[in-house]
Amino acid sequence: MINLDQSIPCPVCQTKIPFDTKQLLMGVQFSCPNCQAAIGLSDQSKPLVQETMDKFEELKKNVAK
């Protein structure tokens, strides 16, 4: 399921493109609902995004304690 609160501005028309982080990390591309431009992660970016998401999840656990 796509979280509509999680979005990135389209690089072409600036319309918000909703995306799911887990699907993005799996290589799924998301299209702009306005101009159909596609966004996705390059293979080089996936490890950095995964590391950042892991750190974020750890911070969420520490805040919940």
All heavy atoms as TSV, in Angstrom:
chain	resi	resn	atom	element	x	y	z
A	1	MET	N	N	0.843	-1.183	0.000
A	1	MET	CA	C	0.000	0.000	0.000
A	1	MET	C	C	0.888	1.245	0.000
A	1	MET	O	O	1.872	1.330	0.716
A	1	MET	CB	C	-0.907	-0.009	1.215
A	1	MET	CG	C	-1.809	1.184	1.296
A	1	MET	SD	S	-2.946	0.968	2.680
A	1	MET	CE	C	-3.923	2.391	2.441
A	2	ILE	N	N	0.519	2.231	-0.787
A	2	ILE	CA	C	1.288	3.463	-0.867
A	2	ILE	C	C	0.779	4.443	0.184
A	2	ILE	O	O	-0.412	4.668	0.305
A	2	ILE	CB	C	1.167	4.087	-2.270
A	2	ILE	CG1	C	1.828	3.166	-3.305
A	2	ILE	CG2	C	1.807	5.465	-2.308
A	2	ILE	CD1	C	1.673	3.644	-4.729
A	3	ASN	N	N	1.723	4.993	0.941
A	3	ASN	CA	C	1.409	6.007	1.928
A	3	ASN	C	C	1.328	7.344	1.202
A	3	ASN	O	O	2.326	7.846	0.709
A	3	ASN	CB	C	2.501	6.024	2.995
A	3	ASN	CG	C	2.248	7.043	4.071
A	3	ASN	OD1	O	1.362	7.890	3.949
A	3	ASN	ND2	N	3.031	6.957	5.125
A	4	LEU	N	N	0.144	7.936	1.144
A	4	LEU	CA	C	-0.022	9.188	0.411
A	4	LEU	C	C	0.700	10.354	1.071
A	4	LEU	O	O	0.941	11.370	0.439
A	4	LEU	CB	C	-1.497	9.504	0.225
A	4	LEU	CG	C	-2.257	8.515	-0.661
A	4	LEU	CD1	C	-3.729	8.887	-0.735
A	4	LEU	CD2	C	-1.660	8.454	-2.059
A	5	ASP	N	N	1.053	10.213	2.361
A	5	ASP	CA	C	1.807	11.268	3.040
A	5	ASP	C	C	3.283	11.232	2.657
A	5	ASP	O	O	4.011	12.155	2.922
A	5	ASP	CB	C	1.676	11.129	4.554
A	5	ASP	CG	C	0.263	11.396	5.019
A	5	ASP	OD1	O	-0.468	12.140	4.333
A	5	ASP	OD2	O	-0.113	10.845	6.061
A	6	GLN	N	N	3.721	10.137	2.058
A	6	GLN	CA	C	5.111	9.961	1.662
A	6	GLN	C	C	5.194	10.224	0.162
A	6	GLN	O	O	4.746	9.429	-0.647
A	6	GLN	CB	C	5.541	8.532	1.980
A	6	GLN	CG	C	6.988	8.287	1.904
A	6	GLN	CD	C	7.293	6.905	2.457
A	6	GLN	OE1	O	6.450	6.199	2.962
A	6	GLN	NE2	N	8.526	6.519	2.338
A	7	SER	N	N	5.746	11.378	-0.203
A	7	SER	CA	C	5.796	11.725	-1.615
A	7	SER	C	C	7.051	12.528	-1.904
A	7	SER	O	O	7.720	13.029	-1.006
A	7	SER	CB	C	4.554	12.527	-2.014
A	7	SER	OG	O	4.508	13.743	-1.303
A	8	ILE	N	N	7.339	12.643	-3.197
A	8	ILE	CA	C	8.484	13.411	-3.657
A	8	ILE	C	C	7.995	14.264	-4.827
A	8	ILE	O	O	7.137	13.818	-5.601
A	8	ILE	CB	C	9.636	12.479	-4.088
A	8	ILE	CG1	C	10.889	13.270	-4.396
A	8	ILE	CG2	C	9.245	11.594	-5.254
A	8	ILE	CD1	C	12.130	12.394	-4.543
A	9	PRO	N	N	8.498	15.497	-4.934
A	9	PRO	CA	C	8.057	16.317	-6.065
A	9	PRO	C	C	8.564	15.761	-7.388
A	9	PRO	O	O	9.721	15.349	-7.492
A	9	PRO	CB	C	8.653	17.694	-5.796
A	9	PRO	CG	C	9.464	17.593	-4.566
A	9	PRO	CD	C	9.395	16.204	-4.045
A	10	CYS	N	N	7.708	15.762	-8.368
A	10	CYS	CA	C	8.084	15.317	-9.711
A	10	CYS	C	C	9.208	16.224	-10.236
A	10	CYS	O	O	9.107	17.448	-10.141
A	10	CYS	CB	C	6.876	15.388	-10.636
A	10	CYS	SG	S	7.264	15.028	-12.360
A	11	PRO	N	N	10.275	15.654	-10.784
A	11	PRO	CA	C	11.368	16.482	-11.308
A	11	PRO	C	C	10.973	17.283	-12.547
A	11	PRO	O	O	11.664	18.221	-12.922
A	11	PRO	CB	C	12.461	15.462	-11.648
A	11	PRO	CG	C	11.756	14.167	-11.781
A	11	PRO	CD	C	10.534	14.236	-10.914
A	12	VAL	N	N	9.845	16.962	-13.157
A	12	VAL	CA	C	9.410	17.653	-14.373
A	12	VAL	C	C	8.375	18.738	-14.055
A	12	VAL	O	O	8.541	19.893	-14.435
A	12	VAL	CB	C	8.831	16.654	-15.402
A	12	VAL	CG1	C	8.302	17.377	-16.624
A	12	VAL	CG2	C	9.873	15.617	-15.774
A	13	CYS	N	N	7.297	18.373	-13.327
A	13	CYS	CA	C	6.187	19.314	-13.133
A	13	CYS	C	C	5.925	19.670	-11.673
A	13	CYS	O	O	5.008	20.430	-11.383
A	13	CYS	CB	C	4.919	18.770	-13.776
A	13	CYS	SG	S	4.231	17.338	-12.922
A	14	GLN	N	N	6.682	19.084	-10.742
A	14	GLN	CA	C	6.580	19.365	-9.297
A	14	GLN	C	C	5.317	18.809	-8.638
A	14	GLN	O	O	5.068	19.086	-7.470
A	14	GLN	CB	C	6.704	20.866	-9.008
A	14	GLN	CG	C	7.983	21.487	-9.533
A	14	GLN	CD	C	9.232	20.808	-8.987
A	14	GLN	OE1	O	9.370	20.609	-7.788
A	14	GLN	NE2	N	10.139	20.407	-9.880
A	15	THR	N	N	4.500	18.032	-9.354
A	15	THR	CA	C	3.363	17.365	-8.729
A	15	THR	C	C	3.902	16.320	-7.757
A	15	THR	O	O	4.913	15.674	-8.023
A	15	THR	CB	C	2.498	16.672	-9.803
A	15	THR	OG1	O	2.007	17.665	-10.702
A	15	THR	CG2	C	1.326	15.917	-9.187
A	16	LYS	N	N	3.235	16.137	-6.612
A	16	LYS	CA	C	3.688	15.148	-5.638
A	16	LYS	C	C	3.476	13.740	-6.179
A	16	LYS	O	O	2.390	13.408	-6.645
A	16	LYS	CB	C	2.943	15.313	-4.319
A	16	LYS	CG	C	3.320	16.572	-3.580
A	16	LYS	CD	C	2.592	16.642	-2.255
A	16	LYS	CE	C	3.023	17.877	-1.481
A	16	LYS	NZ	N	2.350	17.957	-0.182
A	17	ILE	N	N	4.533	12.922	-6.115
A	17	ILE	CA	C	4.456	11.528	-6.531
A	17	ILE	C	C	4.496	10.672	-5.265
A	17	ILE	O	O	5.527	10.612	-4.596
A	17	ILE	CB	C	5.627	11.139	-7.450
A	17	ILE	CG1	C	5.669	12.035	-8.685
A	17	ILE	CG2	C	5.530	9.668	-7.843
A	17	ILE	CD1	C	6.897	11.812	-9.562
A	18	PRO	N	N	3.379	10.022	-4.901
A	18	PRO	CA	C	3.389	9.148	-3.727
A	18	PRO	C	C	4.211	7.885	-4.016
A	18	PRO	O	O	4.224	7.388	-5.144
A	18	PRO	CB	C	1.917	8.808	-3.501
A	18	PRO	CG	C	1.236	9.105	-4.779
A	18	PRO	CD	C	2.069	10.086	-5.534
A	19	PHE	N	N	4.936	7.398	-3.003
A	19	PHE	CA	C	5.745	6.190	-3.186
A	19	PHE	C	C	5.799	5.391	-1.897
A	19	PHE	O	O	5.501	5.905	-0.823
A	19	PHE	CB	C	7.158	6.543	-3.654
A	19	PHE	CG	C	7.987	7.253	-2.608
A	19	PHE	CD1	C	8.862	6.549	-1.801
A	19	PHE	CD2	C	7.874	8.620	-2.442
A	19	PHE	CE1	C	9.623	7.191	-0.838
A	19	PHE	CE2	C	8.627	9.284	-1.479
A	19	PHE	CZ	C	9.505	8.570	-0.671
A	20	ASP	N	N	6.163	4.140	-2.009
A	20	ASP	CA	C	6.359	3.245	-0.876
A	20	ASP	C	C	7.850	2.930	-0.806
A	20	ASP	O	O	8.435	2.446	-1.784
A	20	ASP	CB	C	5.544	1.968	-1.069
A	20	ASP	CG	C	5.752	1.007	0.078
A	20	ASP	OD1	O	5.032	1.128	1.076
A	20	ASP	OD2	O	6.663	0.154	-0.031
A	21	THR	N	N	8.464	3.207	0.332
A	21	THR	CA	C	9.910	3.044	0.478
A	21	THR	C	C	10.359	1.603	0.217
A	21	THR	O	O	11.352	1.378	-0.467
A	21	THR	CB	C	10.356	3.484	1.878
A	21	THR	OG1	O	9.904	4.811	2.112
A	21	THR	CG2	C	11.867	3.456	1.993
A	22	LYS	N	N	9.619	0.636	0.750
A	22	LYS	CA	C	10.006	-0.764	0.567
A	22	LYS	C	C	9.990	-1.150	-0.914
A	22	LYS	O	O	10.890	-1.810	-1.411
A	22	LYS	CB	C	9.096	-1.690	1.376
A	22	LYS	CG	C	9.339	-1.581	2.863
A	22	LYS	CD	C	8.438	-2.497	3.638
A	22	LYS	CE	C	8.686	-2.291	5.133
A	22	LYS	NZ	N	7.777	-3.058	5.952
A	23	GLN	N	N	8.950	-0.709	-1.630
A	23	GLN	CA	C	8.878	-1.008	-3.059
A	23	GLN	C	C	9.963	-0.270	-3.831
A	23	GLN	O	O	10.524	-0.799	-4.782
A	23	GLN	CB	C	7.500	-0.656	-3.611
A	23	GLN	CG	C	6.412	-1.570	-3.112
A	23	GLN	CD	C	5.069	-1.220	-3.707
A	23	GLN	OE1	O	4.845	-0.122	-4.188
A	23	GLN	NE2	N	4.152	-2.179	-3.662
A	24	LEU	N	N	10.260	0.967	-3.399
A	24	LEU	CA	C	11.314	1.743	-4.042
A	24	LEU	C	C	12.654	1.019	-3.916
A	24	LEU	O	O	13.422	0.914	-4.878
A	24	LEU	CB	C	11.386	3.135	-3.420
A	24	LEU	CG	C	12.207	4.194	-4.126
A	24	LEU	CD1	C	11.593	4.529	-5.483
A	24	LEU	CD2	C	12.308	5.452	-3.281
A	25	LEU	N	N	12.928	0.468	-2.723
A	25	LEU	CA	C	14.171	-0.269	-2.502
A	25	LEU	C	C	14.223	-1.564	-3.315
A	25	LEU	O	O	15.298	-2.059	-3.642
A	25	LEU	CB	C	14.356	-0.583	-1.015
A	25	LEU	CG	C	14.736	0.605	-0.147
A	25	LEU	CD1	C	14.631	0.261	1.334
A	25	LEU	CD2	C	16.144	1.079	-0.490
A	26	MET	N	N	13.045	-2.128	-3.643
A	26	MET	CA	C	12.998	-3.353	-4.446
A	26	MET	C	C	13.155	-3.060	-5.935
A	26	MET	O	O	13.194	-3.974	-6.749
A	26	MET	CB	C	11.692	-4.108	-4.193
A	26	MET	CG	C	11.605	-4.671	-2.789
A	26	MET	SD	S	10.160	-5.722	-2.400
A	26	MET	CE	C	8.848	-5.057	-3.342
A	27	GLY	N	N	13.212	-1.769	-6.309
A	27	GLY	CA	C	13.425	-1.420	-7.707
A	27	GLY	C	C	12.197	-0.962	-8.457
A	27	GLY	O	O	12.260	-0.716	-9.662
A	28	VAL	N	N	11.068	-0.839	-7.742
A	28	VAL	CA	C	9.844	-0.375	-8.389
A	28	VAL	C	C	9.989	1.110	-8.731
A	28	VAL	O	O	10.548	1.882	-7.960
A	28	VAL	CB	C	8.625	-0.589	-7.457
A	28	VAL	CG1	C	7.361	0.031	-8.026
A	28	VAL	CG2	C	8.421	-2.067	-7.196
A	29	GLN	N	N	9.494	1.498	-9.891
A	29	GLN	CA	C	9.456	2.899	-10.278
A	29	GLN	C	C	8.037	3.422	-10.098
A	29	GLN	O	O	7.070	2.683	-10.275
A	29	GLN	CB	C	9.888	3.088	-11.727
A	29	GLN	CG	C	11.356	2.812	-11.953
A	29	GLN	CD	C	11.797	3.254	-13.337
A	29	GLN	OE1	O	10.994	3.378	-14.252
A	29	GLN	NE2	N	13.084	3.489	-13.475
A	30	PHE	N	N	7.926	4.693	-9.758
A	30	PHE	CA	C	6.631	5.330	-9.556
A	30	PHE	C	C	6.468	6.451	-10.570
A	30	PHE	O	O	7.424	7.159	-10.875
A	30	PHE	CB	C	6.526	5.870	-8.122
A	30	PHE	CG	C	6.550	4.775	-7.105
A	30	PHE	CD1	C	7.754	4.311	-6.599
A	30	PHE	CD2	C	5.373	4.186	-6.687
A	30	PHE	CE1	C	7.787	3.272	-5.676
A	30	PHE	CE2	C	5.400	3.148	-5.772
A	30	PHE	CZ	C	6.607	2.693	-5.260
A	31	SER	N	N	5.250	6.599	-11.084
A	31	SER	CA	C	4.980	7.591	-12.125
A	31	SER	C	C	4.236	8.787	-11.569
A	31	SER	O	O	3.375	8.652	-10.702
A	31	SER	CB	C	4.134	6.978	-13.241
A	31	SER	OG	O	4.831	5.927	-13.849
A	32	CYS	N	N	4.537	9.939	-12.123
A	32	CYS	CA	C	3.842	11.169	-11.773
A	32	CYS	C	C	2.398	11.060	-12.270
A	32	CYS	O	O	2.177	10.736	-13.440
A	32	CYS	CB	C	4.541	12.365	-12.421
A	32	CYS	SG	S	3.654	13.923	-12.189
A	33	PRO	N	N	1.418	11.345	-11.391
A	33	PRO	CA	C	0.018	11.280	-11.838
A	33	PRO	C	C	-0.347	12.390	-12.822
A	33	PRO	O	O	-1.364	12.296	-13.494
A	33	PRO	CB	C	-0.773	11.425	-10.528
A	33	PRO	CG	C	0.157	12.081	-9.572
A	33	PRO	CD	C	1.547	11.707	-9.992
A	34	ASN	N	N	0.498	13.404	-12.953
A	34	ASN	CA	C	0.202	14.523	-13.849
A	34	ASN	C	C	0.867	14.373	-15.215
A	34	ASN	O	O	0.221	14.462	-16.244
A	34	ASN	CB	C	0.616	15.847	-13.197
A	34	ASN	CG	C	0.217	17.043	-14.005
A	34	ASN	OD1	O	-0.912	17.117	-14.474
A	34	ASN	ND2	N	1.132	17.973	-14.188
A	35	CYS	N	N	2.191	14.130	-15.238
A	35	CYS	CA	C	2.904	14.117	-16.517
A	35	CYS	C	C	3.497	12.753	-16.876
A	35	CYS	O	O	4.136	12.608	-17.908
A	35	CYS	CB	C	4.010	15.178	-16.508
A	35	CYS	SG	S	5.404	14.762	-15.438
A	36	GLN	N	N	3.316	11.753	-16.001
A	36	GLN	CA	C	3.769	10.374	-16.224
A	36	GLN	C	C	5.296	10.207	-16.173
A	36	GLN	O	O	5.814	9.152	-16.553
A	36	GLN	CB	C	3.227	9.801	-17.541
A	36	GLN	CG	C	1.727	9.934	-17.700
A	36	GLN	CD	C	0.949	9.382	-16.510
A	36	GLN	OE1	O	1.217	8.293	-16.036
A	36	GLN	NE2	N	0.000	10.167	-16.006
A	37	ALA	N	N	6.048	11.211	-15.720
A	37	ALA	CA	C	7.492	11.030	-15.523
A	37	ALA	C	C	7.691	9.954	-14.455
A	37	ALA	O	O	6.885	9.823	-13.543
A	37	ALA	CB	C	8.129	12.344	-15.084
A	38	ALA	N	N	8.730	9.161	-14.588
A	38	ALA	CA	C	8.981	8.067	-13.653
A	38	ALA	C	C	10.146	8.400	-12.735
A	38	ALA	O	O	11.122	9.017	-13.152
A	38	ALA	CB	C	9.278	6.793	-14.424
A	39	ILE	N	N	10.004	7.977	-11.457
A	39	ILE	CA	C	11.109	8.100	-10.513
A	39	ILE	C	C	11.453	6.722	-9.994
A	39	ILE	O	O	10.614	5.830	-9.937
A	39	ILE	CB	C	10.778	9.029	-9.326
A	39	ILE	CG1	C	9.614	8.477	-8.512
A	39	ILE	CG2	C	10.535	10.454	-9.779
A	39	ILE	CD1	C	9.478	9.118	-7.146
A	40	GLY	N	N	12.691	6.538	-9.616
A	40	GLY	CA	C	13.152	5.284	-9.053
A	40	GLY	C	C	14.544	5.483	-8.500
A	40	GLY	O	O	15.141	6.548	-8.659
A	41	LEU	N	N	15.070	4.469	-7.838
A	41	LEU	CA	C	16.419	4.541	-7.283
A	41	LEU	C	C	17.408	3.888	-8.231
A	41	LEU	O	O	17.127	2.840	-8.810
A	41	LEU	CB	C	16.484	3.787	-5.953
A	41	LEU	CG	C	15.918	4.469	-4.734
A	41	LEU	CD1	C	16.077	3.554	-3.521
A	41	LEU	CD2	C	16.594	5.793	-4.478
A	42	SER	N	N	18.582	4.494	-8.337
A	42	SER	CA	C	19.648	3.839	-9.087
A	42	SER	C	C	20.230	2.728	-8.211
A	42	SER	O	O	20.069	2.746	-6.985
A	42	SER	CB	C	20.735	4.852	-9.449
A	42	SER	OG	O	21.412	5.275	-8.278
A	43	ASP	N	N	20.880	1.776	-8.811
A	43	ASP	CA	C	21.484	0.688	-8.052
A	43	ASP	C	C	22.511	1.214	-7.049
A	43	ASP	O	O	22.652	0.660	-5.959
A	43	ASP	CB	C	22.146	-0.316	-8.989
A	43	ASP	CG	C	21.112	-1.152	-9.733
A	43	ASP	OD1	O	19.966	-1.269	-9.251
A	43	ASP	OD2	O	21.467	-1.701	-10.797
A	44	GLN	N	N	23.203	2.302	-7.394
A	44	GLN	CA	C	24.213	2.866	-6.492
A	44	GLN	C	C	23.573	3.510	-5.265
A	44	GLN	O	O	24.187	3.573	-4.198
A	44	GLN	CB	C	25.060	3.928	-7.208
A	44	GLN	CG	C	25.908	3.404	-8.324
A	44	GLN	CD	C	25.214	3.589	-9.678
A	44	GLN	OE1	O	24.055	3.981	-9.762
A	44	GLN	NE2	N	25.931	3.284	-10.747
A	45	SER	N	N	22.348	3.991	-5.371
A	45	SER	CA	C	21.683	4.681	-4.265
A	45	SER	C	C	21.016	3.730	-3.280
A	45	SER	O	O	20.775	4.097	-2.129
A	45	SER	CB	C	20.624	5.639	-4.805
A	45	SER	OG	O	21.209	6.624	-5.605
A	46	LYS	N	N	20.684	2.519	-3.705
A	46	LYS	CA	C	19.928	1.600	-2.845
A	46	LYS	C	C	20.606	1.313	-1.507
A	46	LYS	O	O	19.949	1.353	-0.468
A	46	LYS	CB	C	19.638	0.303	-3.592
A	46	LYS	CG	C	18.612	0.491	-4.676
A	46	LYS	CD	C	18.359	-0.786	-5.431
A	46	LYS	CE	C	17.416	-0.513	-6.591
A	46	LYS	NZ	N	17.224	-1.698	-7.423
A	47	PRO	N	N	21.936	1.035	-1.464
A	47	PRO	CA	C	22.557	0.772	-0.149
A	47	PRO	C	C	22.478	1.962	0.797
A	47	PRO	O	O	22.235	1.795	1.996
A	47	PRO	CB	C	24.012	0.441	-0.490
A	47	PRO	CG	C	23.991	0.002	-1.910
A	47	PRO	CD	C	22.882	0.781	-2.548
A	48	LEU	N	N	22.664	3.162	0.288
A	48	LEU	CA	C	22.593	4.358	1.135
A	48	LEU	C	C	21.179	4.559	1.673
A	48	LEU	O	O	20.990	4.847	2.861
A	48	LEU	CB	C	23.039	5.598	0.349
A	48	LEU	CG	C	22.958	6.918	1.105
A	48	LEU	CD1	C	23.862	6.912	2.330
A	48	LEU	CD2	C	23.336	8.072	0.186
A	49	VAL	N	N	20.179	4.373	0.826
A	49	VAL	CA	C	18.785	4.525	1.273
A	49	VAL	C	C	18.444	3.439	2.280
A	49	VAL	O	O	17.806	3.710	3.308
A	49	VAL	CB	C	17.815	4.503	0.076
A	49	VAL	CG1	C	16.369	4.482	0.548
A	49	VAL	CG2	C	18.054	5.705	-0.828
A	50	GLN	N	N	18.895	2.197	2.034
A	50	GLN	CA	C	18.617	1.105	2.976
A	50	GLN	C	C	19.261	1.389	4.330
A	50	GLN	O	O	18.636	1.197	5.382
A	50	GLN	CB	C	19.129	-0.223	2.412
A	50	GLN	CG	C	18.820	-1.416	3.316
A	50	GLN	CD	C	17.322	-1.649	3.439
A	50	GLN	OE1	O	16.650	-1.874	2.445
A	50	GLN	NE2	N	16.783	-1.584	4.652
A	51	GLU	N	N	20.515	1.857	4.325
A	51	GLU	CA	C	21.211	2.190	5.575
A	51	GLU	C	C	20.471	3.299	6.321
A	51	GLU	O	O	20.294	3.233	7.541
A	51	GLU	CB	C	22.637	2.633	5.268
A	51	GLU	CG	C	23.445	3.009	6.494
A	51	GLU	CD	C	24.838	3.519	6.121
A	51	GLU	OE1	O	25.370	3.136	5.065
A	51	GLU	OE2	O	25.384	4.304	6.903
A	52	THR	N	N	20.023	4.314	5.612
A	52	THR	CA	C	19.288	5.418	6.229
A	52	THR	C	C	17.978	4.932	6.825
A	52	THR	O	O	17.606	5.318	7.940
A	52	THR	CB	C	19.035	6.529	5.187
A	52	THR	OG1	O	20.295	6.962	4.659
A	52	THR	CG2	C	18.309	7.704	5.794
A	53	MET	N	N	17.261	4.064	6.102
A	53	MET	CA	C	15.998	3.531	6.619
A	53	MET	C	C	16.240	2.684	7.858
A	53	MET	O	O	15.464	2.741	8.818
A	53	MET	CB	C	15.285	2.711	5.545
A	53	MET	CG	C	14.762	3.539	4.385
A	53	MET	SD	S	13.655	4.878	4.884
A	53	MET	CE	C	12.346	3.967	5.657
A	54	ASP	N	N	17.314	1.891	7.875
A	54	ASP	CA	C	17.639	1.071	9.049
A	54	ASP	C	C	17.920	1.960	10.262
A	54	ASP	O	O	17.453	1.673	11.378
A	54	ASP	CB	C	18.849	0.180	8.759
A	54	ASP	CG	C	18.538	-0.913	7.743
A	54	ASP	OD1	O	17.338	-1.175	7.471
A	54	ASP	OD2	O	19.505	-1.499	7.212
A	55	LYS	N	N	18.675	3.041	10.062
A	55	LYS	CA	C	18.960	3.974	11.162
A	55	LYS	C	C	17.681	4.642	11.649
A	55	LYS	O	O	17.484	4.817	12.852
A	55	LYS	CB	C	19.965	5.039	10.705
A	55	LYS	CG	C	21.371	4.522	10.551
A	55	LYS	CD	C	22.310	5.621	10.091
A	55	LYS	CE	C	23.717	5.093	9.903
A	55	LYS	NZ	N	24.636	6.147	9.395
A	56	PHE	N	N	16.799	4.997	10.726
A	56	PHE	CA	C	15.530	5.621	11.105
A	56	PHE	C	C	14.685	4.665	11.936
A	56	PHE	O	O	14.098	5.055	12.948
A	56	PHE	CB	C	14.776	6.070	9.845
A	56	PHE	CG	C	13.470	6.736	10.126
A	56	PHE	CD1	C	13.421	7.976	10.755
A	56	PHE	CD2	C	12.273	6.137	9.756
A	56	PHE	CE1	C	12.215	8.590	11.023
A	56	PHE	CE2	C	11.062	6.738	10.023
A	56	PHE	CZ	C	11.029	7.968	10.659
A	57	GLU	N	N	14.610	3.396	11.524
A	57	GLU	CA	C	13.833	2.411	12.289
A	57	GLU	C	C	14.427	2.229	13.684
A	57	GLU	O	O	13.688	2.073	14.662
A	57	GLU	CB	C	13.790	1.071	11.538
A	57	GLU	CG	C	12.945	1.113	10.280
A	57	GLU	CD	C	11.483	1.465	10.544
A	57	GLU	OE1	O	10.919	1.031	11.564
A	57	GLU	OE2	O	10.911	2.195	9.719
A	58	GLU	N	N	15.760	2.248	13.817
A	58	GLU	CA	C	16.408	2.118	15.122
A	58	GLU	C	C	16.075	3.327	15.999
A	58	GLU	O	O	15.798	3.172	17.198
A	58	GLU	CB	C	17.928	1.996	14.935
A	58	GLU	CG	C	18.667	1.649	16.199
A	58	GLU	CD	C	18.311	0.273	16.748
A	58	GLU	OE1	O	17.993	-0.640	15.961
A	58	GLU	OE2	O	18.329	0.129	17.986
A	59	LEU	N	N	16.088	4.520	15.421
A	59	LEU	CA	C	15.711	5.717	16.178
A	59	LEU	C	C	14.270	5.641	16.659
A	59	LEU	O	O	13.960	6.024	17.793
A	59	LEU	CB	C	15.903	6.967	15.313
A	59	LEU	CG	C	17.325	7.448	15.113
A	59	LEU	CD1	C	17.373	8.576	14.071
A	59	LEU	CD2	C	17.931	7.922	16.413
A	60	LYS	N	N	13.372	5.137	15.806
A	60	LYS	CA	C	11.971	5.009	16.197
A	60	LYS	C	C	11.826	4.061	17.385
A	60	LYS	O	O	11.047	4.319	18.299
A	60	LYS	CB	C	11.122	4.515	15.022
A	60	LYS	CG	C	10.856	5.591	14.005
A	60	LYS	CD	C	10.079	5.186	12.770
A	60	LYS	CE	C	9.211	4.010	12.802
A	60	LYS	NZ	N	8.544	3.701	11.527
A	61	LYS	N	N	12.603	2.969	17.388
A	61	LYS	CA	C	12.562	2.016	18.509
A	61	LYS	C	C	13.050	2.676	19.786
A	61	LYS	O	O	12.477	2.474	20.859
A	61	LYS	CB	C	13.428	0.794	18.205
A	61	LYS	CG	C	12.856	-0.123	17.173
A	61	LYS	CD	C	13.798	-1.281	16.912
A	61	LYS	CE	C	13.344	-2.098	15.745
A	61	LYS	NZ	N	14.335	-3.148	15.382
A	62	ASN	N	N	14.130	3.474	19.701
A	62	ASN	CA	C	14.683	4.123	20.886
A	62	ASN	C	C	13.737	5.176	21.446
A	62	ASN	O	O	13.672	5.357	22.656
A	62	ASN	CB	C	16.044	4.753	20.560
A	62	ASN	CG	C	17.110	3.715	20.329
A	62	ASN	OD1	O	17.018	2.586	20.824
A	62	ASN	ND2	N	18.129	4.070	19.572
A	63	VAL	N	N	13.010	5.871	20.596
A	63	VAL	CA	C	12.062	6.886	21.052
A	63	VAL	C	C	10.879	6.218	21.756
A	63	VAL	O	O	10.352	6.735	22.738
A	63	VAL	CB	C	11.580	7.751	19.871
A	63	VAL	CG1	C	10.405	8.639	20.257
A	63	VAL	CG2	C	12.722	8.606	19.361
A	64	ALA	N	N	10.480	5.045	21.265
A	64	ALA	CA	C	9.332	4.336	21.827
A	64	ALA	C	C	9.621	3.758	23.205
A	64	ALA	O	O	8.691	3.448	23.948
A	64	ALA	CB	C	8.899	3.228	20.881
A	65	LYS	N	N	10.890	3.635	23.591
A	65	LYS	CA	C	11.242	3.046	24.902
A	65	LYS	C	C	10.907	3.961	26.046
A	65	LYS	O	O	10.911	5.101	26.033
A	65	LYS	CB	C	12.739	2.714	24.960
A	65	LYS	CG	C	13.095	1.547	24.073
A	65	LYS	CD	C	14.592	1.243	24.180
A	65	LYS	CE	C	14.959	0.113	23.243
A	65	LYS	NZ	N	16.400	-0.165	23.272
